[in-house]
Amino acid sequence: MHSRPSVLVFDVNETLIDIEALEPHFVRIFGDGRVLREWFGQLVMYSMAVTLSDTYVDFFSLGRAVLRMTADVHRVRITDDDLAAVDAGMQTMPAHRDVADGLERLREQGYRLSTLTNSPPVAGSSTPLENAGLDGYFERQFSVDESRMFKPSTALYTRVASELGVPPSECMMVAAHVWDTIGAQRAGFSGALIVRPGNAPLPAPSVPQPTLVVSDLIELAERL
């Protein structure tokens, strides 16, 4: 049985903020909102690919490149204005409805709250968390950009624990993606999977299973 964590480290995209807000852009560009999930899945896959191949490009730049690639696959013409609109959308996605209440409850329960996101800070711009009105809940906001590698590289999680001054065993990764909780658990964290729409546990042999599987942050606060 994993010990009760003292620090909760949250993924941002899809876990705290709602990527479905981007769907109107994909309806306009591709005529099919389902391409949003195709693009996001490819973006995650190529973020892992560049890490495994020992190269790096920041998440927003990679997102634009994967969007161009997706347009080529669908034989759709994409303009600079389309790319700029999706860029702006990625910076201004709203929080899921449960998030502010859930974070407030977790903070009141005495947990230290931090984030670890694939998204880089953009000079002179507010972060997606700031734009979603969530930044005030967190003592630290970590980006993979500082290490020039993407999740789920275990080094990212151990760096977060080290900078927060706690052993990995005191940290729980809270994410909507099993690949994120797998990486964190391999680094010594516990893991909470938030089953946002389009996400589910992965019942594969020898793969670390989440310590908790919950529907939202309200349930997470109740279960911890």
Residue pairs with C-beta under 8 A, 6 or more apart in sequence:
2 169
2 190
2 211
3 169
3 170
4 224
5 111
5 170
5 171
5 172
5 189
5 190
5 224
6 111
6 112
6 166
6 170
6 171
7 111
7 112
7 113
7 114
7 161
7 164
7 166
7 170
7 171
7 172
8 106
8 111
8 112
8 113
8 114
8 171
8 172
8 174
8 192
9 114
9 115
9 116
9 142
9 157
9 160
9 171
9 172
9 173
9 174
9 184
9 189
10 16
10 113
10 114
10 115
10 116
10 138
10 174
10 175
11 115
11 116
11 117
11 151
11 173
11 174
11 175
11 176
11 177
11 180
12 115
12 117
12 119
12 128
12 129
13 19
13 93
13 117
13 118
13 119
13 128
14 40
14 176
14 177
14 196
14 199
15 174
15 175
15 176
15 177
15 194
15 196
16 95
16 96
16 99
16 115
16 129
16 132
16 134
17 93
17 94
17 95
17 96
17 99
17 128
17 129
17 132
17 134
18 93
18 94
18 95
18 96
19 36
19 40
19 93
20 36
20 197
21 89
21 92
21 93
21 94
22 36
22 86
22 89
22 90
22 93
23 33
23 36
24 33
25 36
25 82
25 85
25 86
25 89
26 32
26 33
26 34
26 35
26 36
26 39
27 33
28 82
29 35
29 71
29 76
29 78
29 82
30 70
30 71
30 74
30 76
35 70
35 74
37 198
38 70
39 66
39 67
39 70
42 66
42 69
42 70
43 59
43 62
43 63
43 66
44 177
44 179
46 62
46 65
46 66
47 59
47 62
47 118
47 150
47 151
48 150
48 152
48 179
50 56
50 57
50 62
50 150
51 149
51 150
51 153
56 148
56 149
57 65
58 120
58 145
59 118
59 119
59 120
59 144
59 145
59 150
60 87
60 90
60 119
60 120
60 122
63 86
63 87
63 90
64 83
64 86
64 87
67 78
67 82
67 83
67 86
68 78
68 83
71 77
71 78
90 119
90 128
91 122
91 125
91 126
91 128
91 131
92 128
92 131
92 132
93 128
93 131
93 132
94 132
95 132
95 133
95 134
96 196
96 216
96 217
98 216
98 217
98 218
99 134
99 217
100 133
100 134
100 137
101 217
101 218
102 216
102 217
102 218
102 220
102 221
103 113
103 134
103 137
103 217
104 137
105 217
105 218
105 221
106 113
106 217
106 220
106 221
106 224
107 113
107 137
109 221
109 224
111 224
112 139
112 164
113 137
113 138
113 139
114 138
114 139
114 140
114 141
114 142
114 160
114 164
115 129
115 138
115 140
115 141
115 142
116 142
116 143
116 144
116 151
116 156
116 157
116 160
116 173
117 128
117 141
117 142
117 143
117 144
118 143
118 144
118 150
118 151
119 127
119 128
119 143
119 145
120 143
120 144
120 145
121 127
121 143
121 145
127 135
127 141
129 135
129 138
129 141
135 141
139 164
140 160
140 163
140 164
142 156
142 159
142 160
142 163
144 150
144 151
144 153
144 156
147 153
147 155
147 156
147 159
149 155
149 156
151 179
151 180
151 183
152 179
152 180
152 182
152 183
152 184
152 186
153 183
154 183
154 186
154 187
155 187
156 183
156 187
157 168
157 171
157 173
157 183
157 184
157 187
157 188
157 189
158 168
158 187
158 188
160 171
161 167
161 168
161 170
161 171
161 187
161 188
161 189
164 171
167 188
168 187
168 188
168 189
169 188
169 189
169 190
171 184
171 188
171 189
171 190
172 189
172 190
172 191
172 192
172 211
173 180
173 181
173 183
173 184
173 185
173 189
173 190
173 191
173 192
174 191
174 192
174 194
174 217
174 220
175 181
175 184
175 191
175 192
175 193
175 194
176 193
176 194
176 195
176 196
176 199
177 199
178 193
178 199
178 200
178 201
178 202
178 207
178 210
180 191
181 191
181 192
181 193
181 208
181 210
182 191
182 202
182 207
182 208
184 190
184 191
185 191
185 208
185 210
185 211
186 208
190 211
190 212
191 208
191 210
191 211
191 212
192 210
192 211
192 212
192 213
192 214
192 220
193 199
193 201
193 210
193 212
193 213
193 214
194 214
194 215
194 216
194 217
194 220
195 201
195 213
195 214
195 215
201 209
201 210
201 213
203 209
212 220
212 223
212 224
214 220
214 223
